[in-house]
Amino acid sequence: MMKFLILFLCISSFQLSANVYSQIAKVSLEVKNASLEQVIQLLEKESGYIFLYEDAQIEQVQDLELNFKDEDLKVVLDECLQNSGLTYKLMNHTIVISRKNINDQVRMTPTKLLLQGIVKDADGHVLPGVAVVLKETTLGVATDVEGRFTIELPKADSIVLVFSFVGMQTKEVKWRGEKELNVVLEEAIAEMDEVVITGYFQRKKDSYTGAATTFSGEKLREISTGNILSALSTIDPSFKLMEDITAGSDPNHIPEFQIHGSGNLKSDYENSPNMPTFILDGFEVSAEKIFDLDPNRVSSITVLKDAAATAIYGSRAANGVVVVETKAPEMGELRVSYHFSGDFNFADLSDYNLMNASEKLEYEQLAGLYSHPNIGMKEELQEAYNERLKLVQQGVNTDWMKKPIHALGFSHKHSLLLEGGDARLRYGLDLNYQNKTGIMKGSGRQNIGIGIKLQYRYKNLRFMNNLTYDHVKQKDSPYGTFSDYTYMNPYLYPYDENGHIKQVLKIGDGEEYALNPLYNASLGTKFETTYQNFIDNFSVEWDVLEGLKLKAAVSLNKKMTVEDRFLPAGHNSFYEKDLKGSYEKKVTDDFSYDANVMAAYTKEVNRHLFNATFVWNIKETKNDLFTTTAYNFPNDKMDHIGMGVEYQDGDKPSGDYEVSRLMGVVGNFNYGYDNRYLVDFSVRSDGSSVYGSSKRWGTFGSVGVAWNLHHEKWLAENPYVNELKIRGSWGTTGGQNFYPFQAMMMYSYKESAIDGLTYDDYIGALLKAFGNPDLKWQQTEKLNVGVDFTLLNSRLSGYFNIYKDVSKSVLIDVLLAPSVGFASYKDNLGEIENKGLELNLRGVLLKDADRRMQWDVFFNIVKNKNRLMKLNDALAAYNKSQDDEMNGEIEEGKTRAPMVRYQEGKSINMIWANESIGIDPNTGEEVFIALNGDKVNKWSTDNYKPLGCSDPKFEGNFGTMFMYKGFQLNAYFRYSYGADVYNQTLVDKVENVDPKENADRRVLYDRWKTPGDVAKFKAISNTEATMPTSRFIEQENYITLSSLNLSYQFDAGRLRHYGIERLKLSLIGNDVFRASTVKMERGTSYPFARNYSVALQVTF
């Protein structure tokens, strides 16, 4: 592996050194009898430089005859201006042509005015090379190394100067007679909100009819140094992170996300059924790829929400689309940027409320653990109690929760970028490394990434190649599941007198014992997954003629994954069992290619603007999985799968091979009149091998309209309205997020040595899955109406969306009669509606450019209502199967949680239970209310009804940004109101507790003990399983400080003396605090953690 990396870096370095020998643009030019103005126009197109000049000064240069091939631009300019009395100055990417000794001539021309000024950025740093041009002319100059300029102003009624600079927002300044101008330019990253990137094309937000939000990579990095998806969910609440209270802060857990609610029912899906589609640099990738993406590589992220925005992705767009664009190499001399972040993690155990040793022993006594009618047994149990009491009195009080976790976890991340080039060739080389330490000991995720980007322009052709390699190694904690430690009794001590970890924990000579979960970590346990991912994206663009562009692109994606799970013979899992040790190995080989050809045409005729885009797309994905498990290993040190002695009875190596293909044709047409009235049409037709043989193709389309009111004459001059756009869209999209073979009849071949299924020594085949040739695309109809606004001289901005998404032909498991031989098959029968609203507001409370001070506040709210449109026979049968399972016998030590059921007109996220009026003070038993209103003492599925809903009434975020000179403070709060949760902690750790295990303190203080007690929980002596009841349905309202960031950007003027272009230091806190109305254990399998980071960014 390391040999490959060294070779790869050597090749990359050689390529780098071969292409950076010169930063001066080279041009090829052949003209006869041409004017200087004509030559300048050709040079601008060929070199990418901006030329500034005065028309009258260059008119005299005519009849030029030039013939150059791959020549330096300076040589060409010297030839053009020879003996012309003109000279030029090259500043940044701007070339200013002027008369020689122009300042002396200006002083001799009293009829013209001279204006001086200085240009700085928002941090007060001077900007050399800024183009300063008189609006609607080519007359202009460039700022010098100190950011100063001097320009001649003609006599005119109105003079407007335009200031432009690479990486900064263009600014227009009206001259009002000042002798000197102080101009401040802001970074172009602020303009990300003004551009919508769809993955196929990008449009100005002003001319776009879809509902989409765009955020710069810089903005996301201000929120978190971790993965960009979590940062995106913090800043845009419509992109919702579905919190997993079991997985907590597990560094290897890929979280799930939703846009506009749940549009799928529970079934067998290849990925999360409601996860949006992720597009990286124009091609679809997995959520894991985006999760592992280095945030410093990201240029922008766009969330496409409505039909007008997502219909171009057709069958993949039902759940929304997230488009990620990585940074393109910047033109100029070699620039080196380095980013470092160090993360400090603290376990968040504030939601746990476990008993200490004394409380636990008292609870055991109240639960009758030491009582028995038999005298002999009672004495024996009393002796056991005394032995435990002695330990408690000696001060034994083990905090088991802290045993498997780090007191302080430290992670670090490094990112290095080298970039540069000229107008013809640009290059970028990025290296990144991350070592993320989990809060549980032994867990972590290590990433190594390399990327090479090349862009080459030859005349009207542009070639681009982006090659990336990622090596990711994840380790799960050998300490096991965190909940194992929360059940351990605090009066037990995990070590012997010599400090060695004991496997079996016993007190006295009794038969009772507990297995020590710490013991497993002392063995050679292995839980590792490693993957290597190569992606190469190549594209070529051809500017055929003005307004017409052709583009062809292809992406090759190769991913190899190896998963190892080794449990040594001494592992607790094999205690007192015949099998000793197991090793499971999975090897996955994934390959895909994704290619498209695009034609884009743009034409502006008077006030009419036409945009047309056509795309042909083809994609193939292959997945090859091999898995095997070996058992019985001679000793704990033999941790290779080849050391296993045998397979388990009836077991053998197995595998799967999947192939899926997709082909699509896309057409998008946009028309705008006078930038006031806009119309968008999109249509896509997709064919896929995933669906039934008679339903291969699906067609999806959308229409969007918008009205830019701020361009209307009657509103254009209103100083209080900067932008006001009304838009609406309707269309259909599709979903295909399930296994590629579910529409097919599937067979499995059996080996005679194991299965005995042969005929005349031939291998037999068994029907494995019941296919459905009519299985088709899930279709989602999307309706959206919205308003975008910027008011009060840009002091107040935001957007408002109302949407309605109806998912039709939703995939459902149709249950079959046992006589068929299969439990179910797949069909399109469901229909789900999600409707709601989004409101985003941002206000600028203070803005003082001279003092470099700004204070912003923002507020977002999202409301979504989900409901099942119709209940068919398949869902009714599913409900019955859930009821049958609920009525079945409960395994010892298990509890019952509410099961999924469906009712027409209700949310698919309803919580079903029996209505309870509480605990009878006289008996300590629970009393229920039947559907007919009678009070009953027995729980029954006949009285099952929806009593809560896990969908919040509304949720969102709010926060503030304050900037003063180089300092910047950002705070992001997230909130949720009105969601119901079933507090399983009260069931598992309070009411259905095994007295032999530790539990929540409420089991001791809040349970019914004697007649007359008014208690929320049943009697301590009651050991019956608690069934789903309204007693444990609670409304959860919470607020959390998701991100707190304080940064300082050092003065660039002072840094230049040290050869540094930019230096920024940041302190970031994530999940700083959380306040909730529900007291429930969170992070049961893996604890949650609070994260604090220090980040350094430096550019040379």
N, C-alpha and C positions, 0 to 999 in steps of 0.2 A: 504494500500500500504506500509506504513512505517513498520507495523508489519511484513509483508512478508520480507522486506529487513533486518530487525533486525534478524529474524529467519534464513534467508539465510546466513547472516554473521556469526552467531553463529555456524551453522553447518560447514561452511567453516573453521572457526578458530579451531574448534575441530578436523576436518580432518587434518589441518595443524599441530597442536601440536602433533597429533598422529603419524605423519610420519617424523618428523624432529628430533626425539630423538637421531639420530646418523647420522653423515655424512661419516662414514667409510664404504667402500664398503663391502658387505657381499657376500660370495661365497659358492657354494656347489661343492665338488670335491671328487672323489673316483678313485684312481689309484693304481696299483701294479707294482713293478719292473720298475718304470718310471725314466727317467733321469730328472735332474733339467731343462734342456732346454725344454723337453716335458711338464713339469708342468707349466713353464712360459708361453708357448704358450696357454695352457688352461686358465691360469689366465688372460691373456690379453683379450681373447675372453669373459670371464665371467665377468670381472670387468670393462673393458673399460680403464684401465690404460696402459701407455706405459712403457715398461721395457727396460733399458739400461744396457749393460754388455759386458764383453770381453769373447769371446768364450772359450779361453784357460783357463780362471779362473773357468768356471762352468762345464767344461767337467768332472772334478773329482767327481762331485756329481751325483751318480747313485743309482739305486735300491731303489727308494723312494716308500714307501707304505703309502698312505694318505687316510683318510676317514672323510670328513667334510661336514656338512649340515648347511647352513645359518650361517657361521662363519665369524668373522671379518677377513679381508685380512691380517692384521698384525699378527694374531695368526697363520695363515697358513704359512706366510713367516718365522716366527720365527721357526716353526717346520721344514721347508725345509732346512734352513741354519744352523740348530743346528750342532755344532762340525765340520763345514765345513771350518772354517777360513774366511768365507765371512760375510759381513754385508750389510745393505741396508739403503737407505735414501729416504724418500717420500717427493717430492717437487711438489706442485700443483697436476697435474694428471700424474706425471712421477715418476717412481721408479728406482733408480740407484743402481745396485748391484756391489760391489767392495770388494777387500781384506781389511781386518782390518789393520789399520796403513799403508794404501797404500802410503801415502806421504813419510814415512820413507823409504819404499822400492824403491820408485822412485828416491830418492836422492842417493841411493846406486847403481842405474843403469845408468851409464854414457852413455850407447849406445843409450838411448832414449832421445828425446827432450821434454821439458816442455813448453807449450804455455799457457799464461794467457790472460784474456780479460774481458770485461764488455759488457753487453747487455742492451740497453735502447729502449724505444719506440720513436715515432716521436716527442713527446713533451719533450724528455729528461729525462723521468722517468725511473728508473732502473726496470728491470723485473726479479724477482726471479722465479726459477722453470723452466727456459727455457731449453729444451733438446738440448744438443750440441753433435752431433754424427758425426763420420767419415763416409763419404759417402760410401755406399755399404758395410758397416759393422754394427755390433751391439755395437761397442766400443763407449762409450760416457759418459758424465757427465751431471749434471744439475747445473744451476747457483744458488748461495746462496741468502740469503735475501737481499744482497746489489747488486745483479745482476752480481757478478763476478764468473768466472770459471777458473779451471786449468785442462788441459787435456794433456795426453801423446801422442806424435806423433811418429809413426813409421818412419823408414827410407824408403822413397819412392820418386819416381820421381815427382809425383803429389799428393798433399793432398788437399781435399775439405771437408770443414766442413758444416754440415747442421744444421741450427738453427730452431727449431719449438716450438710453444707455442699456447695454446688454445686462439682463438680469434685474432691471428696474422697471417700474411702471412709467410709461410715457406721461408727461405732464404738460399741460398748456397753461401759460401765464399771460394774462393781459397786462400790457404796460400802461401805467397810469401816471407817467411823468417822473418816476423815481430816478435818481441819479445812479443808484446801485441796487441790484436785486440779490436777495438771499433766497435761494431755491432749495427745497428739500425733496428728494426723490425717495419713494418707498420701494421695498423689494418686490419683485414680480411675483413672488410666491403668494402675495395677497391677491393676485389676479386669478388664482386657481379657481376661486368661486365663480369667475366669469366665463370659464370654459368647461364644457361637458365632453368627457372622453368616453366613447362607447366601446372601444376595443376595435371597431372597424373604421371609425372616423371620429373627428372631433369637431364640435360646433361651438360657436359663441353662444353663451347662455341667452343672450338677447334675442337670438333667432331660433331658439330651441323650444319645442312644445311639450317635451316630456317632463316628468317629475324625477329629478335626480339631484343628488348632493355630491359635491366634490371637495376633497380636503387635500391639502399639500402634505408631503411627507414630513416637512419641517413641523407642521402643526401637530401631526400624530406623534412625532418624537418628543414634543414638549409634554405630552401626557404620560408616556411610559417608555422605558428603555426595553421593555419586553416585546411580546409579539404584537404586530400592528392590528390584528383583529380585535383584541381586547381594547386597544386604544380607540379603535373606530367605534366600538359599542359605547364607549364612554362619551364620545363627542356627538354621536348620532343615535338617539334612543330608538329610532325606527329599526336600526340594525341591532336586534336584541340578543344578548348573550343569555342562553338558557343555563342558569346556574345549576350545577350538579352538587347537591349537598353531601354526596358520598365521596366524590373525587377530590373536593377541596382544591388545594394548590398543587396537586400532582403535576410535576413538570412534563410528564409524558401523556397527559390526558388532553386529547384534542376536543375543545369545547364545541358545543352546538350553537347555531345561530338561526334566527328567524327574521324575516321581513314581512310585516303585515299578517302575523298570526299563523295558525296551523291550517294547512289545506289538505292534509292527508290523514287517513285513519291508521290505526295500528295494524302492521302487516310485516312481511319479510322484505326488507329493503336492503340494498347494497350499502347505502350510506344513510345518514339521517334523512328521513323522508321530507323534512321541511327546510333542509339546508339550501341556501342559495347557490347558484353557479358562480364559480370563481374563474376570472379571466386574468391571466398574467401576460402582459405584452402581446395581447391579441390572441392568445390560445388558452383553452380550458385546462385547468390544473386542479389538483385535489386541495381540500382545505388544509391538509397536513403540509403541503408545499408552502402555502401562504403563512401558516403557523410558524414554520421554520425559516421564513425569509428574513434576511438581515434588514432591519428597519432603515438602516443608513443607505440602502440601495433604492428605497422607494421614492419616486418623484411625486406621485399622487394616487389617490383612491377615489373612485366614483361609485356611488351606490345608485343603481338604476331600479326604479320602483314600479312605474306604471307601464301600461301596454305600449305607449308611444316610445318609451325608452328601452323596453326589453324585447319587443316583438322581433327584432332582428336576430335574436337567439332562438326563436321558435320553440321547439320541443324541449329546450333546456331552461326556459325562463319563467316557469310557473311560480317559483319561489323567490323571484328577484335575481339580479345579477350584480356582482361586485367586480369592478374592473380595476386592476392594479397595474400601474405603469412604473417601470424602473427608470432611473436617471440615464439620460443620454450623455455621452462625453461632451464636455464643454470645449469650445475652440479656444486656442491660445497656447501660450508656453506651458511647459510641463508643470502641472499643479499636483501637489501631494496633500491629501487630507487623511487625518487619522482621528478616529473616534474611540474613546474608551469609556466603559461604564462598569462600575463595581456595585453589586447589589448585596444588601444585607437583609436577611430574612429572619423574622421572629414568628414562631408559631402562635396562632390565635386560638386559645382554648377557652375563651370567655363564655362560650355557649355551653360548656360542660359544668355540671353541678353535682359531682359525685360525692358519695359519703366517705368520710375518713374512717380509720380503723375502729374507733370507739363507736361511731354511729352505726357502722356496718354490723358489729357484733350485737348491738342493741336490737337492730332490725331482725337479725337472725333469731334472736330469742322471742321477739314478738310474733314472728312468723311460725313459731312452734318447731323450729329446727332441732331444739334440744329437749323436746317433750315427747313422751311415749307412755302409753298405758302399761306397758310391761316394766316391772320394777327394775329387772336386770338391764334392760336396754336404756332405761331412764338414767341409771347410774353411769352407764358407759357414755351416754350423750352428755351428761353433766361433767364428766371428766374431760371430754373434748372441749366443752365450753370453757372450763377452767384453764386449760392449756392455752386457748386463744386469748382469754382475758389476761393471762400472765404476760403474753407477748405484747398486748396492747399497753399494759401498765409499764412494761419495760421501754416503751416508746417506739415500738415498731409501727410505722405508718408509711408504707411504701407508696410513693407517688408514681404509679405505673405509667401514667400518661407521658411523663417526661423521659422515660427510659428509651424509647425508640426515636426521639427527635433531637435535633441539634438545638443547643441553647442559642446559637447564632449561626445561621447559614450564610456562606459567602459565595457569590457567583461573579464571574467577570466575563466581559465581552470586548473584543477588539475588532476594529474594521479599518482597513487601509485601502485608499483609492488613489490611483495614479491616472491622470487624464490630460489630454491636450490635443494638439493638431491644428490644422489650418482649414480653410474653406473646402479643400479637396479631401483630405484624409483626417479623420478623428479617431482616437483610440481611448480605451479605458480598461484598466486592469484593477479589479477589486479582490481583496482577500479578507476573509472574516473568520473569526474563531470565537466560539462561545462555550464556556463551561458552566452550566447551570446546575447548582447543587440544590437538591430538594430538601425540604425541611425534615423529612424522615431520613435517618441515617442510611447511607448506601444507595440512595436514589439520586438520579440526576439525568441530565441530557447534555450531550456534547456534540457541537456542530462545527464542522470545518467546511468552508465554502470558497470556491474560486470562480471568478467570472471574467471573461474577456469580451469586450464590445469593440467592434470595428465598424466604421462608417466611411465609405469611399464614394466620392462624387466624380463622375466623368461626364462632362457636358450636361445633358439632361437625364442622365441615369444616376441612381443612387443605390448602392449596394450596402446592406447591413447584415452583420452576423453577430449573434449573441450566444456565446457558449458558457454554460455554467456547470459546475460539478459540486455536489454536496455529499458530505459523508456525515451521517448522524448516528450516534450510538446512545441508546437509552438504557438506563438501568432502573429496575424496580427494586424497592427496598427489600433486602433479605429478612428484615424484621417482620414482614408479613402485613396483615391488615391492622390498621390502628385500633379498630373496635375490639380486637382481641385483648388489648391492654386495658380498655375501659371496663371490661368485665372482671378483671383480676382483683382478688380481695386484698385490701391494703395491709392486712396483718400478716401477709405472706412476704417473705424476704427472698429475692431471686438468687442470692449467692450463698455458698457454703462458708465455713470458717476460714478457708484459705483464699476467699475472694473469687472462686471459680463459679461460673454459671451452672446452676443445677437444672436438670431436665425435668425431674419430677419433684413437685413441692408437696410435702406432707407435714402434718403436725401430729406428733404422737405416733401411736401404733395402730391407729384406725385404718380402715380401708379407703377412706376418702383421700383423693389426691387431685392435684391440678398440674397440667403440663405448662411449663414455663415458656411463653412465646419468645423470650429473649434467647433461648437455647438454639433456635434455628439459625440465628445470625452468627453463631459461633462455628457453624459448619461451613462447608464449601458451597453453599446454596448459590445458584446462578439464575437470575431473571434478566436476560439481556435481549435487546432487539437492535440490529444494526441494518441500516440501509444506505446504499449508494445510488445517487440519482444524477444521470447525465441528461442535460437538455440542450439542444442546439436549435436556435431559431435563425433562419436565413430568409431574407427578403430582398427583392429588387423593385425599385420604383422607376417608372419612366414617365417623364413629363412630355407627353406626346405633342401637345400644343397648348396654347394658353387656355387654362381651365380644364383640360383633360389629362387625367392621370391614370395609369395602369399600375397595378401592384400584384406581385405574386409572392407568396410566403409559404414556408413549410416549417413545421416543428417536429423534431424527433425527440422522443422521451423514453429513456431507458432507466428502469428502477429495479434494483436487486435487494431483496430483504431476507435476512436470516434471523430467526427467532429461536432462542434457546431457553428452556425451562428445566433446570436440574434440581431435583430434591434428593439429597444424600440419604443413605440407608438409615442414618440416625435421626432423620427429620421427624418432628412430632406427628406428621401425617401417617407414619408407618409404625407408631408405637403400638406394640402388642398385635401387629398384623403380620400376615404371612409374607406379603410383598415388602421388599427392602430397597427403597430407592427407585426413582423414575427419572427419565430424561426424554422430554418432548422437543422435537426439532421440526421447524417449519421453514421451508425455503420457497420464496415467491419470486418469480421472474415476470416483470411487467414491461410491456413495450407498446408504444403507440406512436402513430404519425398523424399529423393534423395539417392539412394543406388547404389553402384558399387562393383564389384569383379574384381580384377586385378591379372594377372600373369606376372611376369617380369623375363626374363632370360638374363644373360650376360656371355659370354664365350670368352676368349682370347686364340687363338692357334697360337703360333709363332707370326707372324706379323698381323694376322687376328683378328679383334674384331667384335663380333656379339652381338647385342642387339635386343631383341624381347619383345614386350609388348602387352598383350591382355586384353581388358576390356569389361565387360558387365555392362550396366547401365540402371537403371529404375527410373522414376520420375513421381510423381503425384502432381498436384496443385489444391487446392480447394479455391474458393473465394465466400464468402457469404456477400451480401450487402443489408442493410435495410435503407431506407430513408423516412423521413416524414417531412412535413412543416405545422406548425400551425400558425394561424393569429388572430389578434385582442386580444391584451393583455390589461388588465384593467389599469395598470400603468407601469412606467418605472422600478420600483423595482421588479416586478414579472418576473424574468428571467428564470423560469423553463418552459419547453415545455408543461407541464401539465396545465399551467395557460392559454394557448391559448383557445379561445372560439370556433374557427371553422377552417375548411379547406377552402381554396379558392374554388370557384365554379368549379366543375369538377375535383378537385384534391383529392387525397387519398394517404395513405402510399403505397410505392412501394419497389421493391427489385429485385435483380439479384442473381442467383446462377450459378457459372461456374466451370466446372471440365475439366482439360486437362491432358493427360497422354502422356508420352514419353518413348520409350525403344530403346536402341542403343547398337550396338556391334562394338568395335573398335579393329583394329589390326595395330600395328606400328612395322616396322622392320628397323634396322639400321646396316649397314656394313661399316667397315673401314679397309683399308689396310695400315699398317705401319703408321697410323695416317696421311697419305697423301691424300688418295683417299677415299671419303665418299659418301655413298648412303643412302637415307631415303625413305621408302615406308609407306604410311598410307592409310587405308581405313576404313570408318565408314558407317554403315547402320542404319538408324533411322526410327522408326515408330511412328506416332503421331496422336492423335485424333483430332488435330486442322484442319487437311486437309480433303478433300472430301473423301467419302467412297471408291472411286475407286483409290485414290492416297495416301494411307496411308503411304507407304514406300518410302524412298529416299536413294540413295547410293552416297557417296562422297569419293573422294580419292585424293592423291597427291603423287608426286615424287620429291625428292630434291637431288641434287648432289653438292659436294664441293671438292675443291682441295687446300690443305695446301701447298703452294709453299715453305714456310719457313722451311718445313721438308725435302725438296729435298736437296741432297748432294751438288749440285752446288749453292745452296743459303743459306744453313744452317750456313756456316761460314762467311757469309757477315755481317759485324758489323753494317751496316746501315739498315738492314731489320730484325726486331724482329718477326713480324707476317705479313703474306700476304696470305689471303684466298680469292679465287674466288668461288662463289656459285650461284646456280640457282634453281628455283623450278617452278612447274606448278601443278595445281590441281583445284578441285571444292569444294565449301562450300555452305551452304544453309542459308536461313533466314525464320523465322516464327514469326516475331514480330507483330502479330495482334491478334484480339480477337478470342477466341477459338470456337465461334459459327458461324463464318462468312461463313462457308461452308455448313451450315445446313438450312433447312426450319425451321423458328421460328414462334411460335404461342403465342398470348397473350390472357389470359382469362379475360373476362369482367364481372363486377358485375352489377346485374340488378338495384340495388338501384341508381347507378350513371349513367350507360351507357344505361340501358333499352334494352340491347342485350340479350334477353332470348327467349327460346322456351319451352313452357309448363313448366315454372319455372326452366329449366335447364340453367346452365351458358354457355354462348356462347364463342366460340374461333374464333379469327381473325388471318389470316396469317400476320405475323409481318415482316418477312425477307425472301427474295428469295434466296434459297441456290444454291450451285454449287457443285455437287458430284465430279467434275473433278478438283477442286481447289487443287493445289499442291505446293510443295516446290519452293521457289525462289532459283535459282542456280546462283552462282557467280564464274566465271572462273578467277583464279588468276595466273598471270605470273610475276615472279620476278627474276631479275639478280642483284647480288650485289658483293661488295668487302669489306673485313675487313682488316685493316692494322694498324700496329704499326711500326714506323720507327725511325731511328736516335737515337738508344739506348733509345727507349721509349719516345723520346722527342715530337714526332708527332704521333697522333693516330686518328682513326675515321672509318667511313664506308660510302659507297655510294650504293644506291639502285635505280634501275629503275623498275617500276612496271606498270602493265596493268591489271585492274580489269573490267570484263564485267559481269554485272548483267542481267540475263535472267529470263524469266517468272515472271517479276516484277508485283506485284499486282496493278490492275487498277479498278476504278469504271466504269463499262459499263452502259451507260445510256439507259433507256428503254422508249418505247412509253407510253404516259399517260394512254392509254387503258389497259395496263398490270396491272396497279394498284400499281406499285412500280417505284421509281425514278431510281434505279440502282441495280446492283448486282456485285459481285467480280469475277474477272477472271485474269489469268496470261498472259498478253499480252505485257508488256513493256520490253525494252532492253536499258540499260544504260552503258556507258563506262566511266571509270575513269583511266587516265594514268598520270604518273608523275615521279618525282625523289625526292630523299632525299640525302642530303650531310651533314655529321657531321664531324667537325674537332676540335681537341683539341691539343694545343701546350703547352709544358712546357718551358717557357722562362728562368727560373732560378730554380735550385734545388741544395741546399747545405745542406746535412744531418747534417754535423758537426755544422753549425750555425742554424739548424732547420728552414730553410727558403725555400719557394717554391712560384713560381709565374706561374700560368696557365692562358691561354686565350682560349676561345672556340667560335665556330661559327657554326650555323645550318641554312640550307635553305631547304624549301619544296616547290615544285611546283606541282600543280594538275590541270589537264584539264578534264572537264566534258563535255559529249555530249550525246544527245539522239540518239540512233542508228537507230530507225525507227519510223515513225508516222503511227499508225494504225487508223482504223475508230473510235475506242473508244476514242482515244486522240483528234481526229478531232472534235468529238461530244462534248468533254469536252471544247475545245477551243471556240466552238460556244456558249455553255452555259455561259462561262465567258464573251463573247462579249455581249450577251443578257442582262446579269446583269449590265454590264458597261453602256449600252444604256438605262437602266431603270431610273426611276425617283429617284432623290436624296432627302433624307430626309432633312428637314430644319436643318441647323447647322452641317451637315455632309460634308465630303470631299471625294474625290476619290483618292485612291492609286493605283498604277499599280497592275493588277491581274495576277495570274500565267497563262502562256500560254506555249505551247510546239511547237517546230519546229525541224524537223529532221535535224541532223547534228549540232545543237546548244546545248549549255548548258541548263540544266533544271532550271538554276538559272538566266536566262536572264531577263532583265528589259524591258518590252514592253511599248511603248509610241508613240505619234505622234512627228515627227521631227519638231522642231520649229526654226525659224530664229530670234526670239526675239519679243520685243514690238515695235509696230509702233510708232515712235516719234510724229506723227501727231494726232493719235487717242487714243493712250494708250491701243489699243487692240493687242492681240497676233496674229502673222502671222505664219501659218504652211506650210510645204512643203508636198504635196500629193505624193503618190507613183509614179505618172507619172511625178513628178517634178514641177507641177504647184504650185503657191502660193495661199493659201486659208485662209479664216478667221474662218472657222468652224472646230471644232475637230470631228473626226469620227473614228470608229473602222475599217473602210475600209482602213484607212491610218496607222493602227497599225503596228509596226515593232520592232524587237529587237534592242535596241540602247545602251544597256549597259549590263554588267554582274557582278554579285556580287561576283564571284570567283576572288580572288587576283591572279595577275600574279606570284607572289612568296611571301613567308612569312617565318618567322623563328625567331631565337633568337641569341644573342651573349652576351658575358660577360667575367668576369675575376674572378680569385680566387687568393688571396695573403695570405700567411701564414708566420708568423714569431714568433718562439717560441710558446707561448700559444695563440697568437692572430691569428684570421682568418677573412678575409674580402671577401665576395661574392657579386657580382652584376650580375643581370640577366636582359637583355633588350629584349623586344619583338618588332618585326617590321612587317609591311605588306605593300605591294606595288601593285598598279594597280587594286584594287577592285573598282567597281562602286557602288554607293549607290544612292537611290532616297531620296533626302533631304526633307522629309515630313514636317520638321519644317518650311521650306519656304512656304509650302502650308497652313498648319494649323495656323501658327503664323505670317505670313506676307501677303499672298495674299487672302486667304479665311477667313479672320478674321471677327468675329462679332464685330463691333465697341463698343459694350457694354461690351466687355471683354478685359483684358489686352493682350498684344502681344509683339512680338519681336521688338526691336528698329528700325529694318530695314523697318518696316511698315510705319514709319514716314519719314525716310530720303531717302529711296531708291525706293519708288514707283513713278509712273508717276503722275504728277500733272497738268502740262500745256502743250499745243502743243509746240513741239520742244524739250521736255525733252528726253534725252537718258537714259532710265531706264531699269532695269532688270525685274521689276515687274509691273503688270497692274495698271490702275488708281485706286486711293483710293476709288472712288465712284463706281467702278465696283464690283457688288455683285454676279456675276455669278460664279458657282462652277468651279474651275480649274481642268481640266481633266489631266491624265498622259501626261506629256510633257518633251521633252529632256532638257528644260531649267533647270530642277531640278535634272538631272542626273549628279552627280559629282564624280570625281575620288578621292578616299580616300587613302592617304598614311599616315601611322602613326608610331610612335615609343613611347614605354612606358617603364618606369623603373618598371618592374614587381616585383622585389625583391631586397632588399639591406640588407645585413646581416653582422653584426660585432659581433664576439664572442671572449671570452677569456676562456681558460681552465686552471684552477689553477694547480700549481705544486703538483703532487701526493705525492712526498716525504714529503712535509710539511703537507699535509692533513692527512697523516697516524697518525700523533700525536694526531689528533682529532677523529680518528676512521672513517674517510671519505675516500672512495676509489676514488671518482670522483666528481668534482664540475665544472660546466660550466655555464657561464652567456652569454646570447645573446641579442642583440638588432636587431629587424627585422622591415623593412618597406615594405609594399606591395602596389602596384599601387601608387608609390610615385609621378610620374608625367606622363602626356600623352600629346603628341603634334600631332595634326592632321591637314590635309589640308582642312578638311570640318568643317564648323561651324554649328553644329546640336545639338539640345537638346538630351541629354542622361539621362536615368533614369527618364522617364516620369511618370511611375506609382510608382516607388520607387527610390530615388536618389542613385547615386554611392557614394562611400566613399573611403577615403584613410585610410589605417590601419597601425598603428605602435605598435609594441609588445616588451615587455621585457620578456625573458624566463630564467628560472633557472632550472638546472638539477643537482641533487645530488644523489650519490649512497653510501650506507653504507655497 
